[in-house]
Amino acid sequence: MHSLWRSTLSDSNRDLAQSYEKKISLLTNALNRERKAKLQLETKLDEYNQKSYQASQELLESYESARIRQIQLQFLTFLSSEHTENKNLSQMSRYFIDNVIQLLGNCNALIISMHNNTPTSFDQIDAVNANWKSNFELLATNKALANEIELLNKLESNSWHRYFGNKNYPQLYNISNQNTLLCLVISLNHTTKQIFVIGLNHFCYCEEFKQTLTIAAEQYSSIINKRITDVELSHNYSKLKKTLQALKSTQRKLSHNDKMASLGQLAAGVAHEINNPLSFIGSNLNTLKDYIDLYEANLSLETGGQDTSLEFARNDVYELLESCSVGVNRVSDIVNSLKSFSKKEENTFVILDVHDVIQESLKIVENQFKYHHDVIQKLFTEPLIIKGNFGKLQQVFINLFINAVQAMPDSGTLTIVSSMANHSAIIKIIDTGYGMSPKTLKKIFEPFYTTKNESEGTGLGLSVSYAIVINHNGQINVNSEIDSGSEFTLTLPLYMES
């Protein structure tokens, strides 16, 4: 009985142990599953955190890159010509360095101006008070510093040069009180340079910052060169204006000299022309004196008998007076024409008829033609009204008329034709002289070119005439052949009332 009970108890304990073992096994399996699931979750969480971290890093890098680009863009914008256009050269150089210092931070800087390889200014700024001051006395008394600047002056222009330590430029390192030097040489022209020296305690900047500095140097150089070019253009423009004024003055003198030469050629003929009326005026006055004596003698007679010549004297005296009046008027016309031609003209343009200029010019040179030449006028039936300078146009026609008669030394015909076409007055001066060769035609309007001898002309007449016609917005052309005469054509714009 006791054995049976023990056997039953043993079986019961075994079943209970097996039941516990089974539960432990189930719990162990469940725990393993939980651990595995937890491990998977932790793995996924790590992967998520890694991705989030990477995304955050990329975002931070993008933000930093954007911030840097914004700083660079703002820096380059402040160096644009818009912000420097009202500054002189010294202000522009300081403005440039001020912006570079703001970009790099905590810097000292120097600006040295050079002319013909010699320093002309030495300006210094420090990062503490940010004030510029001139320290040229230091440069003048420090030979070693002057030698270092002489070396900087030989560096490649428009590029940054970087130096560490005080081996290369100890004096500049002492002045800047930094361990790194950035040097930039800007060439303004072949004689003038600017040297910038920036002292900073490091140069650990990204490539974009370095590239920005390079762009800044190029941009500043471009702005400076543009400013220098503008100044030179302004200076050259002023010189050109002075040269133009001198040329105009020379042109007026040449025109006057040519006029005096023309007057010299006309003087002999005019003297002869004036002597003729003066001669018969003098003769008429002597005859009138005799008539007056005769008249007085007859009045003194007491008897009624009178000299039979008195009646003739009475009739002839009126003809003599009329002849004297004509002669005096002729002399007056010649003198007035010469005075009008020889006086100094103003550059005043007035409304005038070209035909009046032609007639006044013919009066002056009439004695050149009237004995051996024929003058034919085929003038337009209506006035040819232009706006011009009477005296200068008169000089043109006198030059052309004198040239024509000199081209016909023995005899010939001068034909003057005027017409109107395309809102312009057309005047042709045609002679039957010996004409011109193609070589002469090419040079006919060049100053001092002449085929005449010294007593006949200076070679200025046609060049001056050309300048006068061009100044009237006109044109002058010539057609000529050897032994076939010459034809000058003047085209002058007609005056159009507004």
HELIX and SHEET records of a PDB file:
HELIX    1   1 HIS A    2  PHE A   78  1                                  77    
HELIX    2   2 SER A   81  HIS A   83  5                                   3    
HELIX    3   3 LEU A   89  LEU A  104  1                                  16    
HELIX    4   4 PHE A  136  THR A  141  1                                   6    
HELIX    5   5 LYS A  143  LEU A  152  1                                  10    
HELIX    6   6 PRO A  170  SER A  176  1                                   7    
HELIX    7   7 GLU A  207  LEU A  299  1                                  93    
HELIX    8   8 SER A  309  SER A  342  1                                  34    
HELIX    9   9 VAL A  354  PHE A  369  1                                  16    
HELIX   10  10 PHE A  390  ALA A  407  1                                  18    
HELIX   11  11 PRO A  438  LYS A  443  1                                   6    
HELIX   12  12 GLY A  461  ASN A  471  1                                  11    
SHEET    1   A 6 TRP A 132  SER A 134  0                                        
SHEET    2   A 6 THR A 118  ILE A 125 -1                                        
SHEET    3   A 6 ASN A 108  HIS A 115 -1                                        
SHEET    4   A 6 THR A 192  LEU A 200 -1                                        
SHEET    5   A 6 THR A 180  SER A 187 -1                                        
SHEET    6   A 6 TRP A 160  PHE A 164 -1                                        
SHEET    1   B 2 VAL A 350  ASP A 353  0                                        
SHEET    2   B 2 ILE A 385  GLY A 388 -1                                        
SHEET    1   C 5 HIS A 373  LYS A 378  0                                        
SHEET    2   C 5 GLY A 412  ALA A 421  1                                        
SHEET    3   C 5 SER A 424  ASP A 431 -1                                        
SHEET    4   C 5 SER A 486  PRO A 493 -1                                        
SHEET    5   C 5 GLN A 475  SER A 480 -1                                        
END                                                                             
